[in-house]
Amino acid sequence: MPYISVSVSIFKPKLHSLSLSLLMEELVPSSSEPLSPQTLASFRSFIINPSTPQSKISSIFETLTRSLQLTPDSLVLNLLSELASRHSNLSHLVFDSVRSNALLSSESIRLAAESLDALASISNTDPTLSTAIDELDDRLFVSLCFGPSVSVRSWLLRNAERFRIGPYLLLTLFLGFTKDPYPYVRKIALDGLVGVSKSGIIEDRSMINGCYCRAIELLGDMEDQVRSAAIRTVSAWGLILVASNLETKLYWSDDLFVKLCSMGRDMSMVVRVEAFDALGKINLVSEDILLQTLSKRVLAITKEKRSLGQCPAEQFEILASNVAGVLVHGLEDEFYEVRKSACHSLRTLTIISAEFAGEALNLLMDVLNDDSMFVRLEALETMLHMATCGHLKVQGTHMHMFLGTLLDSNTLIRSATRKILKLVKLPNIELFRLSFDSLIENLEKHPQDEADIFSVLFHTGCNHGKFVVSTINEASEEIDQASEGKLGFDSARVAALLVLAISAPLSHGEHVCSIPPRIFSYAVTLLGRISRALTDIMDQNALLAYLSQCSISTTFSATELNIRRGEPCLPVANIEIPNDTSNEIDGSTRTSSQQEKDGASKLQSWTMREPLELAAPLGEFQVEVRDEVMKPINLILAKVKDIWPSIHSGFTNEVLRTLRNFKEELATFTSDSLGTIGAVAFTLQYLQELQILELVLLTCTLRLCKVEICCHFATLKKLSTTVSRVESILKSANIEPTIFISEVGKLLCLNEMSSSEASCNPFMFKELLKHFSLSQFVLCGRLNQIKAELTIPDNDSENPLPFVSRLPVGIPCDITLHNTSNENKLWLRMSMDDESTQFVFLDLNLFGSSDEVRKFTYVAPFYKTPNAISFTLRVCMGMECLFEDVLSVKKYGGPERELTYLCQEREVHLSMISEH
């Protein structure tokens, strides 16, 4: 029941007792007068004020109780309920007052219902009143339900569970009100029946059957909301009826299935969605009925088996037409919500019959061309569920359409397809190679998917060992040629072949693996990239050990590698090959302990028989690092511009996942050869800062577009600060700002010259949105990263530096600078806490020329030594942001602009010199 809220001003926290007394005398009228809204509002201010004395609260309670006795009122009830919730010591008194003065004595149905609401709310805040709410007479509740007020009746039925009404009485009420003339009441009554079914208390088959049959009658109701509720009710009680007797289980399950199928062509989209959702909950149906749902024409087998029941010919035709092709209609529906629901219902139904699963797969393959990403994803999730249950039999006619989803623009679609490929058993080498080529095409078009693609290749190889051996032997010359030149990042096919090759010794079966050992040596050059893909199986050390062992032998089998399922193995090489049975598409990986617990995976482990020895020095497989790094970096930057459409469409999780994949890829490049560290650092900053900052600008602009915004000055300040940071990044890399950033900067300049009222004009900011888009950035040439290394020699907690309290102390600092110029303004920041901070300027002209790397020792004076036996100083080096517009407050000769810190903060331990 909705509360009537009163807008009031809260009094100051502390009021003198005398002031309260005087105010109460003014507010409280004579005993015969009703309380005015102003008085009630003032009472509420006292009630919610924690500083109000308890005596005044008691006085307010007495006044409200008198008012309730004289003229019961909704506002008084609400105040009493709030008083009980904020002052628990009065909850019992308030409960008794409301029960005796409002509930039992009220002649108004609405006021009585509001009293019930207040009593239920009070009992929720005080558990000791739970027995009191149980003692309320059920007859009053029933009487109010049959009152003339429709809104009160609806509210009572919807909140019946709050009043502890007996389940059999509730069942009777709900069944009766399914015939109410008002559709909203019928809908609530049906929902109430669903709630009673979940309690599991009703066990009488005649009552269960009565609820089921009454809900079936309402499947033909004129109102959409009633038919939707009827479907839920039919499903709930129908499933109870199915489970109540094993002998009649199939009969009632078929009956329930046919009744729900009849709603699959309802005129309402919401009703159709509800029908297919309910169909997906049924786990037992006669096979001929299932097959009939996939054919729009009545099948001969349906007529022969008569699973629809022994009934007159006309009725049989009606039942058959209701079932015929209903799932086909659902998958072809004009609304994507219906198509998605129909796909989901197939998850359970395909488990029932292998023949039905094969026929349904043909339809699902067509759904992969659906316009809606949600429907395509649901179809793939259903196929994954089928594969997990062993009912996914992929044929050659399916493969081209299925593998085409590997090139989908959506990350979730591609990921779902790859999950299915991990589990599929391909019947011949032609389909195996077609799958391999499609994965290569996926890798070339979406390089950010590399880790997941490598994982799929490895698992696929483990499931198709003979096909792997044949493929690698044919492609060995291609791999050798690549290794003679350079095994570059852009050689996606060669990298994929190597991943496929190393899976062969771990393939299921006892066949002999005849892959040349040198192939495993080649794979060592991709150790980092491959280990990232196989984190669910082995770590990098185990992978290196495995590749080294395999590069020694000429031919071997799984047995010769001591592969044993489920046995412990040496810590150096713990390899697990899980059967990926997860039906989740969110990319999460279950832990080994979870998999072992539910029996959903099997382990394969191996142990070394002899010490490891690399077949060839790693130096023979060195690559040209600059090309290895710059090409993937530019590929990553090329993909960044594609993120904005996903953001615009609301796929925030996909955007974050894509950025995370980019950063993980950059983390694999660690060489400092030819300045690649600078390129990697810049790209990481571009991903973590620039992209996010431009989105922050967009967020601020969207907020300022709102007319009713109340924090525009704070938002304008944040907008100005963010623009300064963006311009600093762009200027340091010599990059032109986007049109959006430029227009934001122009508008901020105009606002600084105008009045505060004009600066908040939302229409000016709304125009900025037209200019926002993410453009591609190409990284050319060489980038140098400015960074520093700072150490304090021979200093730790056991070897503190000596100092004399209140006198300056010198802090020796070994400093290494990278790519700094004499124009840079560097500062040492030394602090004990936020208030005791000192800055020391470093004049780079005193420390040699502007080389790429220069090292020197500098003794920094710290003047603010405390009067203490010992203390710890935190030292860090930062560089002034010369392009930063926002100036900071200058302290103790410190920097004029914000600092960008170039190294990690170091702790310096100091101890006072002993007088002895």
Summary of the structure (lengths in Angstrom):
residues: 916
radius of gyration: 37.3
end to end distance: 81.1
largest distance: 114.9
contacts: 2838
relative contact order: 0.03
helix: 58%
strand: 8%
